[in-house]
């Protein structure tokens, strides 16, 4: 394993909050969220206790994939404001102890990027992957005077940047090695882009499709080599900054150089099964090629925490002390926790688990109040990926209050980026702030517990005492967590060594007498054991 400079100290205590900027807060009344809107809502994040914000892509773009099709990496999209607005956001967040990360689309650009429009007319340009003639399967015919075709990385409007191929093939003469001119230029461009934004006070990047750089790359060895090179550069040039990966395989991505990687709905040897075994109830965003697995957080109680716990243990062993594993509630590409048959009463147990497991927690905007996945929305900026996979349902406007625009925007509803949840009883921040028993206040208290008890952070040990319903585990040898996400009650015995005095830190529906844990339906409990 390559040796890197240690991660910045702040990362071990990070509680991430993901903001989809076009849906968070609109300050100018055009129906689309913006930087100033985020700045105006920083008090919410500070009150909640999150200390690191990740903002989805905010660079110039034609928005055929919601900003993941970048046309200029050094310019912000005008719909979000100006570079000055972003700098002010970063500064105001910093005053509240909150760091800001941007989303870096490393593997492709928009077909409207000047690099691509120039390459489409210049056969000598090697920033992208082009055939010299013909259009093989998986390629897209050249839109310019250049003959041949280009390789897309996702949608056809997202041409893959050329980071080379790991293996050569005489029948595919367009393949270039990773140290060819085009790949070297793209690696240098990545450093320049990062350097620009880090110089303005940003604290790092979440990297989109981080595993996609080098093509035909068994085991991602050559792609890992690129990120190793970048990590060494970053450690020297910006030692306080971090890189998070959208890879979904921490055992590979963290040793490659990332400071942390997320368990995702895809990625790794089982195509995202660990995360899906927790949350995915086959509603909302669902892919036909995913293997069937009953999720643990389901009222019927057919699932198990085992698939996730086993995958986490394998990844944690591989990662060691070199980095971190992050666990999201959901994200812009995946169903929210409140989806399908899962009801609001089931969400507290999910957060009790997510905020006490030895991972870095990542809260998707709105999940802290139980916003739901909204079905039946139109395809918006490339949101539809399949017959059962419309990402728009997880991207609806933040619900701040009970005004007509939910506090998101003063624009008329027909100008909103996406429609509001039409449910008249939709949850709001304002209502939940006033209710001590709300999900929002529970999440706030759990984050505070995490900060006050080092045993609950990633370095704290975890011992699973009962893998089932209820799920019972011990953190740092002294904090006992009980989670029962099913409708029916459950109970189990705990080792005699744990008998003695204990303090209930955050409890709903569970009882612990030092011998037996009894958990009602949809219950959770966090207890501190005394020596």
LOVOKOL-105228 format. One record per residue: x, y, z of N, C-alpha, C in turn. Coordinates in pm, whole numbers, plus 50000, padded with zeros to 5 digits. Layout:
N
XYZXYZXYZ ...
//
This chain:
531
500844988150000500005000050000500885012450000 500565022149913501325034549906501165042550034 502245048850078502195056850199501855071250163 500835076750231500425090650209500585098550338 500625111650324500525120050442499185117450508 499105117950640497825115250708496735124750662 495495120150672494355128750641494335140350740 493795151850698493665162950793492875158550917 493235163751032492615159551157491105161451156 490625171751086489195174951091488325164151028 488895156150939488075146550866487505135750957 488235131751058487755121151147486485125051220 486235138051234485045142851304483975147951208 484145145451080483235151250981481845144850988 480845153450980479465149350954479075156550826 478955149050717478715154950586477235158250566 477005168550486475655172250446475715175350296 474975167750218474995169650073473905179150029 474295189449955473345199249904473255198149752 472035195949704471745196649561471355211149535 472255219349482472105233949492470845239449426 470425233449314469255238849244467955236649321 468005228349427466785225149501466845229149648 467865236149691468025238849835467385251949879 467765262949818467215275949857467465286049744 466415292649702466455302149590466385316249647 467455324049627467505337549685466985348349592 466895345549461466555356249366465215354149296 464445344049338463105342549288462975337249148 463995330049098463885324548963463455309848964 463235304149082462785290249092463905280149099 465155284849098466315275849104467195280149222 467575270549304468425273549418469765279149376 470445285849467471685292749432472595294149554 473795299449530474775300949637474265309749750 473685321149714473205330149819472075323749900 471295315349834470265308049907470865298850011 471935291949974472625283150069473185291450184 473825302550151474395311250255473315315550354 472145318750302471065323250387470485312350477 470845299950451470335288750531471435281850612 472585288150624473675281850698473355280050846 472485288550899472115286951040471465273351064 470715268450966470095255250979471165244450992 472195245450910473265235350914474055236251044 474325248451088475055250051214474245244651331 472955247551332472085242651439472015227351437 471965221551318471905207051306473175200451357 474315207151337475575201751386476485196251279 476075197251151476955192451045478135202151031 479265196750989480455205250980481145204750844 480575197150750481175196350617480045195150513 480035204250418479005204450314479615200450181 478935191550110479325188149973478215193249881 478605201649784477665207449689477805200349555 476685195649501476705189449367477225199349264 477575194749142478285203249047477635216849026 478465227149031477965240749016478745248448909 479435241148821480205247348714479315250148593 479825258348502479095261348378478745248348306 477525247748254477035235148197475775237548115 475545229448012474245229747944473175221948019 473565215148127472655208148218471825197248149 472485189348069471815177448016471895165848116 472795167148215472855157548325473035165148457 472185175248473472115182648600473455188348646 474315192048552475605198048587476765188348585 476485175448570477575165748555478085165348411 477725175448335478245177548200478825191648197 480095192748231480745205648255481245211548123 480935224448103481445231347984482565241148018 482785243748146483915252148189484165249448337 485275243148369485575239448507485975251248594 486325262348535486825273748612485805284948624 484565282248581483495292248587482265286048651 481645293148743480425287848802479255290348708 478245281848717477045283548635476305296048680 475955304948586475295317448625474015315448706 473325304148685472075302448759472305301148910 473535297848950473855296849092474445309549150 474785319249063475375331549110476755333649050 477615340349124478945343849077480005336749161 481235337349112482325331849191482415339049325 482155352049324482155359549449481105354549547 479945350749494478905345149581479365332049644 480055323849565480575311249618481625313749725 482515323149701483545326349800482895331349928 481865339649916481165344450035480515332950110 479935323550038479345311750101480405304150180 481565302050119482635294750187483085302250312 483205315450302483655323350416482615323150529 481345324850494480295324750597480165311050661 480315300550581480295286950637481465285050732 482635289850692483815288450777483655295150912 482965306450915482715313251043481865304751136 481125295451078480275286551158480925272851179 482175271651141482875259051158482485248451055 482015253050940481565243850835482475245150714 483025234050668483845233750547482965230550426 483425234850309482655232850186483495225250084 482915214850028483535207049921482725208749794 483405208649680482735208849550482755194949488 481955193349385481845180749313482665181849185 483675173549172484575174049057484245162748960 483865166348839483565156548734484865154148658 485555143348693486915141348644487005133748514 486055124948485486215115648375485665120048242 484895130848240484285135348114483915150048124 483605155848012483095169548006481755169347933 481195180947916480065182547824480595182847681 479735179147586480135180547446480115195247403 479705204247495479775218647468481055224847523 481895216947589483155222347641484055226447525 484725237847534485635242047425486685231647390 487125223847489488075213147458487475203647354 486225200147374485605190247286485255196247150 484725208247148484365214147019485605216146933 486745219246998487995220446923488455206746874 488365196646961488815183146924487985177246811 486715181146803485835175746699486245180246560 487105190346552487595195046423489105193246407 489745186446502491205185346499491635170946524 491965163346420492385149446439493655147846522 494385158646543495605157846622495385160346770 494155162846810493845165546950493535152447021 494165150247136494015137347205493475138747348 492725149547372492105150947505491005140747528 490385136147419489295126547427489685113847351 488845103847359489125091047294488365090547162 489115090647053488525091146918489025079446833 488145074546751488585065646643488985074346524 489815069146439490215076846321489205075646208 488415064946211487335063346114486355052946169 485165052846113484165043246160483595047046295 482575039446336481905042146463481635028846533 482615023446606482435010646674481295011246777 480844999846818479794999146918480235006247046 479345014347100479645021847220480205035647194 480545038647070481065051847032479945060146970 480205073246956479235082546898479915089546781 479205090446669479775096446549480215110746575 481335114546516481895127946533480885138546490 480715149046572479815159846534480505170746451 481815169346430482565179546360483165174546231 484185181646183484835177846057485805166146077 486155163346200487045152346228486335139046196 486985130146125486345117246097486325108346220 485565097546212485545087946322484475090846424 484735086946548483745087646655484445089146789 483695093646888484255095347022483555085847120 484255083247231483725074547335483045082947443 481745080647471481115087647582481415080547714 481305087947823481555082147955480265078348027 479175085047992477865082048051476805084647943 476205096447940475325099947829476165103447706 475535103347590476255106747466476805120947470 476175129647546476615143647556477775145347654 478335134247704479425134747800480625126847749 481395132747656482555125647601483605122647707 484125110547703485135106247801486465113347775 487005119247880488355124447869489335112847857 490415115047787491375104547758492435103847868 492265094047957493295091148056494055078448020 493845073747897494575062247847493855049147872 494455038647816493995024847834495065017147909 494615007847992495574999548066496184988947976 495434984847872495924974247782495764978747638 496754975247559496704978347418496044966747341 495454970147226494794960347140495004964746996 495764957046916496044961146778494794963546695 493694957046731492464958946655491734971946692 492234978746797491644991446839492755001846848 493165007246735494345015946732494155029346803 492925032546842492715045046915493195044247060 493495032447107493955031047245495325037447262 495475045447368496755051447401497125047747544 498415047547571498875044447705498605055847801 498685052947930498345062948031499335074448037 500505072547978501495083447979501635090047843 500655087947756500655094847627500325109647647 500455117347541500295131847550498925136047605 497855130247551496515134047594496275131047741 496545118747786496375115747929497205124748021 498445127747980499265136448064498665150548074 498125155447963497495168647964496265168848053 495505158048053494305157548136494635156448284 495695149248318496095148648458496545162448506 497265169548422497705183048458496495192348472 495505190548387494305198948395493555196448526 493485183948570492835181048698493505188648812 494815188548811495535195748917495265210748909 495225216148789494975230548773493575234148823 492595225848791491215228448835491135228148987 491695217749046491675216749192492385228549255 493525232049202494325242949258493545256049257 492805258349149492015270749138490995271849251 490195261449269489105262249367489615261049511 490635253149533491205252449668491825265749708 492355272849609492915286049636491885296349679 490605293449652489525302449691488915298749825 489485288549890489035285150024488225272550038 487965265549926487265252849934488135242650008 487515232450066488255222750148488465209350080 488065208149955488295195649884487195192749785 487145180149742486225176249636485665162249662 484435160449621483875147249599484045144849450 484645133649411484985131249271483965121749209 483285126549106482285118749035482925107648952 482305095848952482735084648869484265082948873 484795082748994486255083049013486945070748956 486225059648942486835047348891486875046648740 486335056848672486105055748527487225061048440 488345065648497489325073048417490005064548310 490765054748352491515046548256490595035348207 490585033148077489685023148019490375009548011 489534998948008490004985048005491114983248109 490724985648233491684986548343491344976048449 491764963648430491424953148527491884956748668 490934955848763491254959248901491474974048925 491244982148823491414996648833492835000548874 493814992448835495174995148882495735008248825 495535010648696496085022848637495295035148683 493975033748698493185044848752493635048048894 493875037748974494375039849109495705047349106 496555044049009497835050848998497685065848975 496665069848896496415084048873496035090949003 495135084649080494695090949204495795090849310 496675081049305497825081149394498715093149363 498935095449236499745106949194499105120049239 497785121149222497095133449260497105135249411 496935124349485496955125449633498305130549682 499385125649626500695130549666500835145449635 500365149549517500405163849483499555172049580 498355167049609497445174349696498035175849836 498655165049888499235165550020500335176050032 501055177949923502125187949924501605202049901 500655203449807500175216749769499055221949859 498195212949907497035217049987496815206750098 497665206550198497615195750298496345195250381 495565205950384494325205750461493115201350383 493305198250253492175194750167491995179650160 490785175450119490475161150112489835157649977 489935144949944489285139349827488355128049871 487085129249838486115118549858485785112749722 485565099749714485315093749584483915088349570 483365089949451482195082149411482755069749340 483065059849419483645047549369482815035649418 482415036449545481585025849602482365013449639 483675014949653484525003549689485695008649771 485475011849898486535017849980487805009549987 487684996249977488864987649987489834990149873 489354995749763490194998949647490515013849641 489495022049659489655036449636490505043349743 490355039449870491135046049975492625042649964 493005029949946494435027349923494975034149797 494085037249701494525044249580494865058749607 494315064549715494655078349745493515086849797 492285081949788491185089849841491185089549993 490775100750051490685101350197489485093550248 488445092550165487245085150204486475081250079 485685070750093484795066349986483465062550049 482415064049971481065060950017480685046549984 479955040150074479145028850031478025034749947 477815029249828476845034549734475895023549687 474915027449609473975017949552474595009949437 475815013049403476565005449304478015004949350 478834997349278480254996949307480644985049394 481924981649386482454970649464482114957149406 482554946649470482394933149415480944928449406 480024934949482478624930649479477694941649428 478254951049352477454961549287476544968849386 477114973549494476374981849588475474974549685 475624961449695474724953849781474784958049928 475934961849983475944965850125474974977250156 475004987950077474094999150103472654995250073 472444988249962471094984349927470484974950031 471324966950097470804957850199470334965150323 470694977950334470174986250443468884993250404 468925000550290467865010250260466935006550145 467384998850047466634997749920465444988249932 464234993949930463024985849938462374983649800 463174985449696462774983049556461714992949509 461605004249577460725015149535461605027049497 460995036849432461765048649394462765045449285 464035047249313465065043949215465445029249231 465215021449128465495007149135465935002348998 466954994048997467524989048872467214974248856 466814970448736466464956548710467644947048727 468874952148712470024943048720470534941148863 469964948448959470384946449097469894932949148 470764926049221470344913249278469324915949389 468334907149403467324909249507467914907149646 467654916649733468084915449873467064922749959 466574916250062465644922750154466414932650239 465904945050245466644955050323466314953750471 467304956850552467164955550697466174965650753 466214977950699465324988450750463984987650676 463214977650716461924975050654460984969750761 459734974150755458784970750860458544955750872 458664948350760458384934150763459414925850835 460604930950850461644923850924462244912050852 462244912250718462804901050643464304902550617 464844914450643466254916850612467184913050726 468424916850709469454913950808470534924750799 471144928550913472274937850907473554931050862 473504917650848474704909950816475414914050689 474724915050574475434918550450476194931750460 475584941750525476284954350540477444952950638 477204947050753478254946250855479454938450805 479204927750731480314919750678481114927650575 480404934650485481104942750384481874954050449 481264960350550481984971050621483254965650685 483184953950748484354948450815485464945550715 485124940150600486134937450498486764950450449 485924960450424486454973250377487294980050484 486824979750608487564986150717488924979750738 488994966650720490274959650733491224964150623 490704965550500491544969750388491984984350402 491094992750452491385006950465492325009550583 492115002450693492945004550810492865018850860 493995024450893494035038250944494365048350834 494325043950707494725052850598493615062050551 492355059350590491245067550543489955063250608 488855066750544487555064950606486525059450507 485475053650564484325048950488483155057850525 482415062550425481275071350450479975063950421 478965066750503477655060350490476595070950469 475985071650350474955081850323473555076950359 472695086450393471275083150408470665080350271 471075087950173470655086550033471525096049954 471195098549829471925108449751471095112449630 471635120849547470885126349432470575115849326 471185104049337470965093349240470205081449298 469755082449422469205070949492468015075349576 467095066249599465875069549674466185075049813 465345084149857465435088949994465045077850091 465385079650218464965070150321463445068850323 462755080150315461295080250315460825077350173 460655064550144460345060450007459435048250010 458435048249922457565036649910456855033750041 456885021250086456155017650208456835022150337 458065027050330458725031550452458125044750498 457635045250619456915056850670457795065050763 457375077450795458195085950882458535079651016 457635071451071457915065551202459075055651199 459465051451079460575042051067461925048951054 461925062051035463175069051006464075071151128 463545073551248464445075651362465415064151386 464965051851370465865040451391466985040451288 466675044651166467705045151061468785055251097 468395066951146469385076851186470155072651310 469475065751403470185060951523471305051551483 471075043551380472135034851329473195042851254 472765050851158473725057851071474675066851149 474175073051255474995082651329475765076451444 475655063151462476455056551566477345045451512 477245042251382478125032151324479495038551296 480605030651296481935036551277482255040151131 481425048651075481645054350943481475069350954 481845076550847481545090750841480115092250788 479205098350864477825099450817477675110550714 476835107950614476535117950512475015119150504 474505130950536473065133350535472695140650406 471785135050331471305141350209470265151850247 470375163650188469505174750226468045170150233 467365174250337465955170850353465695157750424 466675148750424466465136150495466325138450645 466935149250694466865151850838465455155650884 464565158950790463165161450828462245150650769 462825140950702462025130050647461355133250516 461935142150435461385144450301461275131150227 460245129850145460005117050080460425117349933 460705105549880460905103849737459545106149670 459515115149570458275118649502458245111749366 457305102949346457235095449220456445103249116 456585098848991455775104348882456225117648828 457455121748854457935134648806458465133548663 458495144748589459025144348452460525142548450 461015137448338462465136448318463035150548318 463895153448412464425166948429465945166548426 466535172948328467995173548315468625159648324 468035150148249468605136748242468345128148363 467285130848438467065123548564466645109048545 466045105648431465545092048411466655083148355 466925072148427467965062748384467385049148344 466115047048369465495034248336464025034548370 463295023948337461845023848358461445025248504 462325021648595462025022748738463065031548809 463665040748733464785048148790464735062848746 463925070648819463865085048794464445092248915 465625097848895466335104249005465675117149053 464775122648971464105135249008463355134049139 462855122049171462095120249294462865123149420 464205122549412465065125649527465645139649520 465165147849424465775160849400464805172449415 463665170249479462645180649488463075191649587 462425203449579462855214749661462785212149811 463755217649881463805216950027462545223350086 462035217250192460785221550253461075228850384 461175242050374461575250150489460395253850579 459245257150517458105261650598456815258750524 455725264150574454415261050518453905271650421 454745280950378454325290650279454135283950144 453585291350049453235285549919454445279049851 455595285249862456805279649801457655271749897 457095268350013457775260550116459065267050166 459155280350146460365287250188461535285150095 461325277049992462395274549894462525286249798 461415291249748461455301649646460165309849648 460285322449605459105331049589458595330649446 459225322949359458775321949220457435314749213 456745316449101455535308649080455915293949066 455015285249106455345270949112455765265348977 455235270948869455585265548736457015268948695 457705277048774459095280448744460075272748832 459565264948926460465257449014461255247248934 462485245048977463335234948912462625221548904 462025217549012461155205749019459965209349107 458845202349091457695205349177457965201749323 457295208949409457315205349550456585192149572 456905185349680456105173949721454665178749738 453715172849665452335177749672451595173849800 452175165449883451505161050005451245173050096 449975175850132449695187450219450315185950357 450655173850396451275171450526452785169850517 453365174850408454815173250393455545179550512 456645173250556457375178650672458115191450636 458295200050735459035212350714460015214650828 461045222250798462025225650900461385233751012 460565243550976459995252351079459115244551176 458285235551126457425227851214458235218551303 459245212351248460015202851328460925209751428 461375221751398462155229251498461355231451625 460055233651609459195236651724458745224151799 459085212451747458645199851806459875192251858 460015191651989461195185152046461265170452009 460105164351981460085150251945460225147551797 460565157651718460655156151572461905148751530 461885144051406463075137651349464235147451345 463975159751306465035169751296465755171351430 465015172451537465655174251668466345161551715 465825149951676466535137551707467875137051636 467885140351506469145140151431470145149951494 469665161551533470535171351599471125165551727 470305158951807470815153251933471795141851907 471515133651807472425122551777473775127651728 473765138151648475035144051604475795149551725 475085155951815475735161251936476295149852021 475565138652032476075126952103477365121952040 477365121451909478545116651836479755125451867 479535138451871480625147651898481115146652042 480185144152133480545143952275481155130752320 481015120352240481495107152279482445101752173 483745102552195484715097852096484505083352056 483885075352142483645061252110482765059651986 481965069951953481035069051841481655073451709 482885078051711483555082351588484195070251519 484675071951398485175060351321486245052151392 487105058551472488195051151536487725042651653 486515045151703486015037351814485715023051772 486025013551859485794999551826484304996551817 483974985551748482584981051741482564965951762 481694961551851481484947351876480004944351857 479704935651761478314932051736477894921451837 476854924651912476364915552017475184907351969 474414912751875473284905351818473024910451677 473194901551579473024905351439471674900451390 470704908851403469334905251365468414916051416 467214912151452466274921351514466164917751662 466564926551754467174939551729468654937951694 469194948051626470624948851600471244955751720 472184948851785472784954151907474294954051893 474924965351920476384965951911476924975552015 478184973352048478884980952152479984989152088 480015002052114481035010952060482015014952170 483285013252141484315017552233484275010652368 483624999052372483564991352496482584996452600 481885007752569481035013152674479745019752626 479535021152498478265026852452477495016052375 476345012552425475505001952369474435008152281 474325003052159473305008052066472364996652031 471064999652035470014990152002469174996151890 468974988651782468184993551670467214982451627 465944985651627464934976051579464054982851475 464394981451346463644988551243462394981351193 462054970051252460854963151205459634967051290 458464963551239457214966851306457044959351438 457424946651439457254938351558458394940451657 458084938651783459104939551885460064927851880 461174929051950462194918451953463014920052080 463684909552117464544910352235465714900752220 466754903052300467914894252300468664896252431 469454886452467470304887552584471624894052545 472274900152643473594905952620474584898952713 475864899352681476844892552766476784897152911 477024888053000476984891253142478004901953180 479054902953102480084912953132479564927253121 478404929153056477854942553039476884946153151 476614936853239475684939953347476304950453440 475474958753493475964969353581475174982053558 475724993153599475025005853585475115010653441 474085017753398474085023253264473225035853262 473485044253165472745056853148472115056953010 470835059753003470145061052875470475074752816 471125074952701471505087552636470455092352538 469885083252463468845086652364468045073952339 466825073552386466065061252385464635063752338 464135054552255462725054752216462275040352194 461515035152289460905021952272461765010152310 462935012452369463795001352410463975001552562 464234989552616464544988052758465744978852773 466594982252866467784974252892467964973253042 467934961053093468044959253238469404953753280 470364954153188471694948953218471844934453179 470734927853146470774913853107470114911752971 468954917852954468174916052832467834929452770 467934929952638467484941552563466094938352508 465144947152534463804945752478463524958052392 463134955552269462954966452173461584965452109 460784975952124459494976652056459664978951908 458564979351837458644981851693459184995651662 460024996551561460605009151515461305016651629 462075009551706462685015451826464195016451813 464775023851907466225025451912466605029652053 467835027152089468335031452217469845032852216 470325043152280471765045252297472025046552447 472855037452500473115036852643474625037752669 474985044852776476375044952820476505035752941 477395026052930477615016653039478675022253133 478425020953261479375025853361480205014153413 481425016953446482335006553497481845001453631 
//
